[in-house]
Amino acid sequence: MPVTAREAAYLAIEAFRRRNARPDMVLANLKDVEQRDRALANNIVNGVLQQRMLLDYYISRFSGRSADKLTPEVLDILRLSAYQIIFLDRVPARAAVSEGVELTKRRAPRAAGLVNAVLRKFSEGTLPEIEADSREEYLAVKYSHPVWLVRALTALYGGDTCERILEAGNTQPPVTAQVNTLKCDAKELAEKLRNEGVETESCPYLEDALYLKKTGPVEELQAFRDGLFYVQDPAARFATMVSGAKAGGRVLDLCAAPGGKSFAAAIAMKNEGVIRSFDIHEKKATLIKKGAERLGISVISAKAGDAGKLDPELCGWADTVIADVPCSGFGVIRKKPEIRYKDEKELERLPEIQLRILNNAGRYVRPGGTLLYSTCTILPRENEEVVGRFLEENGEFIPESFTLPEPFGEFPGMGTILPHTGHTDGFFICLMRKKI
């Protein structure tokens, strides 16, 4: 029996709640889901995770009880049904109510009446105003970000900028194709994609990048299979652009998966030189190898390796070392909405891990070479503070200024790209050079 879109969405949301499973992987592994239903399920899941705190606020108001007092199964069903009613124009409210009640009858039959009553209030179209004790708490509910993060961002950037960051975190990110200029140019790629029914738009600040629309699964496009492009956000591409990777050079990419920075470096190097890419997981290293083969790149060798452990054979070997380290990921919330629910306490150990990797990375840089440190977060404790400690302990490195295309401008050795500035991921980049 085919699995409906709502059933698939429920299973993914339940798996995330129960065992912190990646919702996209749960959906990908579900059988008997038609492609159209799979797309709707993905939309619902991402939407529920993106708007969960706001949905819970409305559910609490309409049910007359705190959302956390409802059973998890009922709350999940109310969330996914309410999301459809509020945010999906193409889903009739009556269909969302009916499907929600039917799903409840299968999952929590005693609550069918409650679910029906609450969802009918949603379908009436008038939502209650958000009431909160502070502006931070109001923004946390409105944009479904944890209060601690809203307070941190407000303290760092001010209330207005904080709200713009939160708003950007709830936008739909474009799919950005980075052109493999070893095989074609942007004009040729756009034409090939157009022949496959894909709409493209030029990226305003990257000559060899296209925004894709109406793609469906990118992996199924012939242009992708032919290695004409890879997918990477412009902010991540900027890191490689300023890293100093040049044709004929030797590059180490220490936390390389899924491979975008290694691919960008290889293309910038015109597939001349040596790139050694590492990831702690063998499976991910294998994916990098396959990606390089698809793109026709021969200078990349990828294998499993721990970026925090010293490999004596690599000391002083590299012209350029790229260390895009594990981080909290708060710059990519729009792509991975579940990130916002990370436990703050679990993130406290990240700076020590990052510093250990950075210290190790520094040992691999030859005199006169460059060290690129980057993260996809916007919190200074994982960015400027880590770099500051590294520079204190490693006086042979000095920050080196770099310039990014407008509207980003010049950076004095390091800086954070905020996600609302140019509709990119939030990203931190620091470029350092080792003294001769």
DABEL-V298968 format. One record per residue. N is the residue number from 1. RES is the residue in three letters. SS is DSSP state (H for helix, E for strand, C for the rest). PHI is phi in whole degrees, 0 to 359 (999 if undefined). Layout:
N&RES&SS&PHI / N&RES&SS&PHI
This chain:
1&MET&C&999 / 2&PRO&C&299 / 3&VAL&C&271 / 4&THR&C&287 / 5&ALA&H&299 / 6&ARG&H&292 / 7&GLU&H&295 / 8&ALA&H&297 / 9&ALA&H&298 / 10&TYR&H&300 / 11&LEU&H&298 / 12&ALA&H&291 / 13&ILE&H&294 / 14&GLU&H&297 / 15&ALA&H&296 / 16&PHE&H&294 / 17&ARG&H&294 / 18&ARG&H&282 / 19&ARG&H&226 / 20&ASN&C&59 / 21&ALA&C&289 / 22&ARG&C&291 / 23&PRO&H&302 / 24&ASP&H&295 / 25&MET&H&289 / 26&VAL&H&299 / 27&LEU&H&297 / 28&ALA&H&298 / 29&ASN&H&270 / 30&LEU&C&286 / 31&LYS&C&265 / 32&ASP&C&59 / 33&VAL&C&244 / 34&GLU&C&292 / 35&GLN&H&302 / 36&ARG&H&296 / 37&ASP&H&291 / 38&ARG&H&296 / 39&ALA&H&295 / 40&LEU&H&294 / 41&ALA&H&299 / 42&ASN&H&298 / 43&ASN&H&299 / 44&ILE&H&295 / 45&VAL&H&299 / 46&ASN&H&299 / 47&GLY&H&294 / 48&VAL&H&296 / 49&LEU&H&294 / 50&GLN&H&288 / 51&GLN&H&246 / 52&ARG&H&299 / 53&MET&H&295 / 54&LEU&H&293 / 55&LEU&H&300 / 56&ASP&H&296 / 57&TYR&H&298 / 58&TYR&H&294 / 59&ILE&H&299 / 60&SER&H&299 / 61&ARG&H&293 / 62&PHE&H&282 / 63&SER&H&270 / 64&GLY&C&78 / 65&ARG&C&213 / 66&SER&C&298 / 67&ALA&H&303 / 68&ASP&H&286 / 69&LYS&H&272 / 70&LEU&C&280 / 71&THR&C&294 / 72&PRO&H&305 / 73&GLU&H&297 / 74&VAL&H&293 / 75&LEU&H&297 / 76&ASP&H&300 / 77&ILE&H&294 / 78&LEU&H&297 / 79&ARG&H&299 / 80&LEU&H&291 / 81&SER&H&286 / 82&ALA&H&296 / 83&TYR&H&302 / 84&GLN&H&299 / 85&ILE&H&295 / 86&ILE&H&280 / 87&PHE&H&249 / 88&LEU&C&253 / 89&ASP&C&294 / 90&ARG&C&277 / 91&VAL&C&258 / 92&PRO&C&300 / 93&ALA&H&302 / 94&ARG&H&297 / 95&ALA&H&290 / 96&ALA&H&295 / 97&VAL&H&295 / 98&SER&H&299 / 99&GLU&H&295 / 100&GLY&H&296 / 101&VAL&H&294 / 102&GLU&H&296 / 103&LEU&H&295 / 104&THR&H&296 / 105&LYS&H&299 / 106&ARG&H&273 / 107&ARG&H&257 / 108&ALA&C&209 / 109&PRO&H&305 / 110&ARG&H&292 / 111&ALA&H&261 / 112&ALA&H&301 / 113&GLY&H&294 / 114&LEU&H&298 / 115&VAL&H&300 / 116&ASN&H&300 / 117&ALA&H&294 / 118&VAL&H&293 / 119&LEU&H&293 / 120&ARG&H&294 / 121&LYS&H&294 / 122&PHE&H&299 / 123&SER&H&289 / 124&GLU&C&289 / 125&GLY&C&94 / 126&THR&C&254 / 127&LEU&C&258 / 128&PRO&C&291 / 129&GLU&C&291 / 130&ILE&C&279 / 131&GLU&C&249 / 132&ALA&C&212 / 133&ASP&C&277 / 134&SER&C&211 / 135&ARG&H&296 / 136&GLU&H&298 / 137&GLU&H&292 / 138&TYR&H&297 / 139&LEU&H&295 / 140&ALA&H&300 / 141&VAL&H&288 / 142&LYS&H&302 / 143&TYR&H&252 / 144&SER&C&53 / 145&HIS&C&241 / 146&PRO&C&299 / 147&VAL&H&301 / 148&TRP&H&298 / 149&LEU&H&288 / 150&VAL&H&299 / 151&ARG&H&296 / 152&ALA&H&296 / 153&LEU&H&292 / 154&THR&H&296 / 155&ALA&H&295 / 156&LEU&H&281 / 157&TYR&H&239 / 158&GLY&C&91 / 159&GLY&H&298 / 160&ASP&H&293 / 161&THR&H&294 / 162&CYS&H&304 / 163&GLU&H&296 / 164&ARG&H&294 / 165&ILE&H&294 / 166&LEU&H&298 / 167&GLU&H&297 / 168&ALA&H&297 / 169&GLY&H&293 / 170&ASN&C&253 / 171&THR&C&271 / 172&GLN&C&269 / 173&PRO&C&287 / 174&PRO&C&285 / 175&VAL&E&274 / 176&THR&E&254 / 177&ALA&E&266 / 178&GLN&E&269 / 179&VAL&E&289 / 180&ASN&C&276 / 181&THR&C&289 / 182&LEU&C&289 / 183&LYS&C&240 / 184&CYS&C&198 / 185&ASP&C&247 / 186&ALA&H&298 / 187&LYS&H&295 / 188&GLU&H&294 / 189&LEU&H&295 / 190&ALA&H&301 / 191&GLU&H&294 / 192&LYS&H&296 / 193&LEU&H&293 / 194&ARG&H&299 / 195&ASN&H&292 / 196&GLU&C&263 / 197&GLY&C&85 / 198&VAL&C&260 / 199&GLU&E&275 / 200&THR&E&231 / 201&GLU&E&218 / 202&SER&E&293 / 203&CYS&C&286 / 204&PRO&C&293 / 205&TYR&C&233 / 206&LEU&C&224 / 207&GLU&C&297 / 208&ASP&C&254 / 209&ALA&E&217 / 210&LEU&E&228 / 211&TYR&E&275 / 212&LEU&E&254 / 213&LYS&E&230 / 214&LYS&C&57 / 215&THR&C&271 / 216&GLY&C&70 / 217&PRO&C&299 / 218&VAL&H&301 / 219&GLU&H&298 / 220&GLU&H&272 / 221&LEU&C&285 / 222&GLN&H&295 / 223&ALA&H&298 / 224&PHE&H&290 / 225&ARG&H&299 / 226&ASP&C&280 / 227&GLY&C&76 / 228&LEU&C&277 / 229&PHE&E&200 / 230&TYR&E&227 / 231&VAL&E&261 / 232&GLN&C&199 / 233&ASP&C&295 / 234&PRO&H&305 / 235&ALA&H&297 / 236&ALA&H&293 / 237&ARG&H&295 / 238&PHE&H&303 / 239&ALA&H&302 / 240&THR&H&291 / 241&MET&H&302 / 242&VAL&H&265 / 243&SER&C&292 / 244&GLY&C&98 / 245&ALA&C&296 / 246&LYS&C&227 / 247&ALA&C&306 / 248&GLY&C&85 / 249&GLY&C&277 / 250&ARG&E&243 / 251&VAL&E&236 / 252&LEU&E&247 / 253&ASP&E&245 / 254&LEU&C&277 / 255&CYS&C&234 / 256&ALA&C&279 / 257&ALA&C&299 / 258&PRO&C&275 / 259&GLY&C&114 / 260&GLY&H&303 / 261&LYS&H&289 / 262&SER&H&296 / 263&PHE&H&296 / 264&ALA&H&298 / 265&ALA&H&295 / 266&ALA&H&298 / 267&ILE&H&291 / 268&ALA&H&298 / 269&MET&C&274 / 270&LYS&C&57 / 271&ASN&C&61 / 272&GLU&C&235 / 273&GLY&C&124 / 274&VAL&E&221 / 275&ILE&E&235 / 276&ARG&E&250 / 277&SER&E&249 / 278&PHE&E&232 / 279&ASP&E&215 / 280&ILE&C&292 / 281&HIS&C&256 / 282&GLU&H&300 / 283&LYS&H&299 / 284&LYS&H&288 / 285&ALA&H&297 / 286&THR&H&295 / 287&LEU&H&296 / 288&ILE&H&296 / 289&LYS&H&302 / 290&LYS&H&296 / 291&GLY&H&296 / 292&ALA&H&296 / 293&GLU&H&298 / 294&ARG&H&298 / 295&LEU&H&278 / 296&GLY&C&75 / 297&ILE&C&263 / 298&SER&C&251 / 299&VAL&C&271 / 300&ILE&E&265 / 301&SER&E&242 / 302&ALA&E&236 / 303&LYS&E&204 / 304&ALA&E&289 / 305&GLY&C&190 / 306&ASP&C&269 / 307&ALA&C&296 / 308&GLY&C&268 / 309&LYS&C&249 / 310&LEU&C&288 / 311&ASP&C&251 / 312&PRO&H&305 / 313&GLU&H&294 / 314&LEU&H&263 / 315&CYS&C&299 / 316&GLY&C&70 / 317&TRP&C&278 / 318&ALA&E&265 / 319&ASP&E&286 / 320&THR&E&221 / 321&VAL&E&241 / 322&ILE&E&252 / 323&ALA&E&237 / 324&ASP&E&266 / 325&VAL&C&277 / 326&PRO&C&302 / 327&CYS&C&209 / 328&SER&C&291 / 329&GLY&C&79 / 330&PHE&C&290 / 331&GLY&C&274 / 332&VAL&C&241 / 333&ILE&C&300 / 334&ARG&C&295 / 335&LYS&C&270 / 336&LYS&C&231 / 337&PRO&H&299 / 338&GLU&H&292 / 339&ILE&H&301 / 340&ARG&H&296 / 341&TYR&H&263 / 342&LYS&C&297 / 343&ASP&C&285 / 344&GLU&H&303 / 345&LYS&H&294 / 346&GLU&H&290 / 347&LEU&H&272 / 348&GLU&C&294 / 349&ARG&C&276 / 350&LEU&H&299 / 351&PRO&H&303 / 352&GLU&H&293 / 353&ILE&H&297 / 354&GLN&H&296 / 355&LEU&H&294 / 356&ARG&H&298 / 357&ILE&H&294 / 358&LEU&H&295 / 359&ASN&H&299 / 360&ASN&H&294 / 361&ALA&H&300 / 362&GLY&H&299 / 363&ARG&H&289 / 364&TYR&C&273 / 365&VAL&E&275 / 366&ARG&E&286 / 367&PRO&E&304 / 368&GLY&E&90 / 369&GLY&E&276 / 370&THR&E&245 / 371&LEU&E&233 / 372&LEU&E&251 / 373&TYR&E&250 / 374&SER&E&212 / 375&THR&E&217 / 376&CYS&C&253 / 377&THR&C&231 / 378&ILE&C&237 / 379&LEU&C&261 / 380&PRO&H&303 / 381&ARG&H&296 / 382&GLU&H&258 / 383&ASN&C&242 / 384&GLU&H&303 / 385&GLU&H&292 / 386&VAL&H&293 / 387&VAL&H&297 / 388&GLY&H&301 / 389&ARG&H&294 / 390&PHE&H&297 / 391&LEU&H&294 / 392&GLU&H&296 / 393&GLU&H&270 / 394&ASN&C&227 / 395&GLY&C&293 / 396&GLU&C&281 / 397&PHE&E&253 / 398&ILE&E&229 / 399&PRO&E&296 / 400&GLU&C&234 / 401&SER&C&294 / 402&PHE&E&213 / 403&THR&E&237 / 404&LEU&E&252 / 405&PRO&C&300 / 406&GLU&C&297 / 407&PRO&C&267 / 408&PHE&C&274 / 409&GLY&E&82 / 410&GLU&E&265 / 411&PHE&E&235 / 412&PRO&C&276 / 413&GLY&C&98 / 414&MET&E&202 / 415&GLY&E&177 / 416&THR&E&251 / 417&ILE&E&270 / 418&LEU&C&277 / 419&PRO&C&295 / 420&HIS&C&273 / 421&THR&C&295 / 422&GLY&C&225 / 423&HIS&C&59 / 424&THR&C&250 / 425&ASP&C&294 / 426&GLY&C&287 / 427&PHE&E&205 / 428&PHE&E&246 / 429&ILE&E&229 / 430&CYS&E&227 / 431&LEU&E&250 / 432&MET&E&232 / 433&ARG&E&241 / 434&LYS&E&273 / 435&LYS&C&298 / 436&ILE&C&281
